[in-house]
Amino acid sequence: MIAAGLLAKKAVERGLAAKPWVKTSVAPGSRVVMDYYERAGLLPYLEALGYDLVGFGCTTCIGNSGPIDPALSAVADRLAALVSVLSGNRNFEGRINPDVRMNYLASPPLVIAYALAGTMDIDTSPRSPSAPTATGIRCSWPTADEVQRTIRESLRSEMFTAVYESVSEDDDRWNGLDVASGQRFGWDDTSTYHDDPRRRRALRRRRRALDRPRRHRVRVRIVSRLGDQRHDAARRPGRAGRELRTHPPIQPHRHGRTARAVHHRRQR
């Protein structure tokens, strides 16, 4: 993250800017990040490139960083393939945004670099042709010494202590959640998300036939974009469909626009 901030600083000083069609945002996993950005004087340069704070924690990876330009959605798949570059941990299709087909996981400074380039079709290595943007990114890249010096000058252990000693006291909505008491998890037989593993073991003991491969059945086969297979499975005959019709998910997850799941009969 420090390297990303330093790249932003040097890029702005060289007159570079993120391309206007690139959506930019910052969603650190820790609040401390913004503290050491401010202490290092890097926030103004990140904001100059459009990297404003949109939240903390799981944000971009689950599609909560906000909408993209409607003009981009209009040309998605027809004239161009929309791509995201993120320093997160989720990159399957449609996760960041339903219209974004490809998602690349990269280091924070590379996220800045691709925003400056505005395309994935760029090579910033020293052996690449000296295109102006590639040269500017390459010359703006911080050295290891610059990163280490900034870390030494900007990070303090007290910053982490100050943030996390009151982390459970700052959010009234979180503190107001109704939490069950007791030392054991309260399994809900109607849940479509969690099931008691002891119940599963008992079920396997009663159904020894499942131990034979020839008796196994394909429950769900994804044949297009990854998405929520619950809906189609619930409309099909069989155990999975009956289970989902009996206990429909209250708020099913959606990870893509065009997903289709097929429930197969027993494979011999």
HUHU-V955769 format. One record per residue. RES is the residue in one letter. BURIAL is 1 if it has 9 or more other C-alpha atoms within 8 Angstrom, else 0. D_FIRST is the distance of its C-alpha to the first C-alpha in Angstrom with 1 decimal. Layout:
[[RES;BURIAL;D_FIRST] [RES;BURIAL;D_FIRST]]
This chain:
[[M;0;0.0] [I;1;3.8] [A;1;5.4] [A;1;5.0] [G;1;6.4] [L;1;8.7] [L;1;9.9] [A;1;10.7] [K;1;12.5] [K;1;14.5] [A;1;15.3] [V;1;16.7] [E;0;18.6] [R;0;20.1] [G;0;21.2] [L;1;19.2] [A;1;18.5] [A;1;17.5] [K;1;20.8] [P;0;22.8] [W;0;23.2] [V;0;19.5] [K;0;18.4] [T;1;14.9] [S;1;13.3] [V;1;10.4] [A;1;11.2] [P;1;8.9] [G;0;10.8] [S;0;11.2] [R;1;12.5] [V;1;11.2] [V;1;7.8] [M;1;10.1] [D;1;12.0] [Y;1;9.8] [Y;1;8.7] [E;1;12.5] [R;0;13.5] [A;1;11.7] [G;0;13.3] [L;1;10.5] [L;1;11.6] [P;0;14.7] [Y;1;13.3] [L;1;11.1] [E;1;14.3] [A;1;16.4] [L;1;15.0] [G;1;15.7] [Y;1;12.4] [D;1;14.0] [L;0;13.5] [V;0;15.8] [G;1;15.5] [F;1;14.0] [G;0;14.4] [C;0;16.4] [T;1;16.5] [T;1;15.7] [C;1;16.9] [I;1;20.2] [G;1;20.8] [N;0;20.3] [S;1;18.0] [G;0;21.3] [P;0;23.9] [I;0;23.7] [D;0;26.1] [P;0;29.6] [A;0;30.5] [L;1;28.0] [S;1;29.4] [A;0;32.8] [V;1;32.2] [A;1;30.2] [D;0;32.0] [R;0;34.8] [L;0;33.4] [A;0;29.9] [A;1;27.6] [L;1;24.6] [V;1;21.4] [S;1;17.9] [V;1;14.7] [L;1;12.1] [S;1;9.5] [G;1;12.1] [N;0;15.2] [R;0;18.1] [N;1;19.3] [F;0;23.1] [E;1;25.1] [G;1;25.4] [R;1;22.8] [I;1;20.3] [N;1;23.4] [P;1;27.0] [D;1;27.2] [V;1;24.2] [R;1;25.7] [M;1;23.0] [N;1;19.4] [Y;1;17.1] [L;1;14.3] [A;1;11.7] [S;0;8.4] [P;1;5.7] [P;1;7.2] [L;1;10.5] [V;1;10.3] [I;1;10.4] [A;1;13.0] [Y;1;15.2] [A;1;15.3] [L;1;16.6] [A;1;19.0] [G;1;20.2] [T;0;21.4] [M;0;20.8] [D;0;23.6] [I;0;21.9] [D;0;21.6] [T;1;19.4] [S;0;20.7] [P;0;22.9] [R;0;26.0] [S;0;25.6] [P;0;27.8] [S;0;26.6] [A;0;26.1] [P;0;25.0] [T;0;21.8] [A;1;20.9] [T;1;21.8] [G;1;19.8] [I;1;16.6] [R;1;17.6] [C;0;18.4] [S;1;15.2] [W;1;13.1] [P;1;11.7] [T;0;13.6] [A;0;12.8] [D;0;14.8] [E;0;12.8] [V;1;9.5] [Q;0;11.8] [R;0;13.7] [T;1;11.1] [I;1;10.2] [R;0;13.9] [E;0;14.6] [S;1;12.3] [L;0;12.0] [R;0;15.3] [S;0;16.7] [E;0;18.7] [M;1;15.8] [F;1;15.5] [T;0;19.3] [A;0;19.9] [V;1;17.9] [Y;0;19.2] [E;0;22.7] [S;0;23.6] [V;0;21.5] [S;1;24.8] [E;0;26.6] [D;0;24.6] [D;0;25.5] [D;0;29.2] [R;0;29.2] [W;0;27.5] [N;0;29.9] [G;0;32.8] [L;0;32.5] [D;0;35.7] [V;0;34.9] [A;0;37.6] [S;0;38.9] [G;0;39.8] [Q;0;38.3] [R;0;38.5] [F;0;36.9] [G;0;39.4] [W;0;39.8] [D;0;40.8] [D;0;43.3] [T;0;42.6] [S;1;38.8] [T;1;37.6] [Y;0;34.2] [H;0;35.3] [D;1;38.4] [D;0;39.9] [P;0;39.7] [R;0;43.2] [R;0;44.6] [R;1;43.2] [R;0;44.7] [A;0;48.1] [L;0;47.9] [R;1;47.4] [R;0;50.3] [R;0;52.5] [R;0;51.6] [R;0;52.2] [A;0;52.7] [L;1;49.0] [D;0;48.9] [R;0;50.7] [P;0;48.4] [R;0;51.2] [R;1;51.0] [H;1;47.3] [R;0;46.3] [V;1;43.3] [R;0;42.1] [V;1;39.5] [R;0;38.8] [I;1;36.1] [V;0;37.7] [S;0;35.3] [R;1;31.9] [L;1;30.4] [G;1;31.3] [D;1;33.1] [Q;1;36.1] [R;1;37.8] [H;0;39.7] [D;1;41.6] [A;1;42.2] [A;1;43.8] [R;0;46.3] [R;0;47.4] [P;1;50.1] [G;0;49.3] [R;0;47.7] [A;1;44.2] [G;1;45.7] [R;1;47.9] [E;1;45.1] [L;1;42.9] [R;0;45.9] [T;0;46.8] [H;1;43.4] [P;0;41.4] [P;0;37.7] [I;0;37.3] [Q;0;34.0] [P;0;33.4] [H;0;30.0] [R;0;29.8] [H;1;27.4] [G;1;29.2] [R;1;32.0] [T;0;34.7] [A;1;34.9] [R;1;38.2] [A;1;39.2] [V;1;42.5] [H;1;44.4] [H;1;46.8] [R;0;50.0] [R;0;50.6] [Q;1;50.2] [R;0;53.2]]
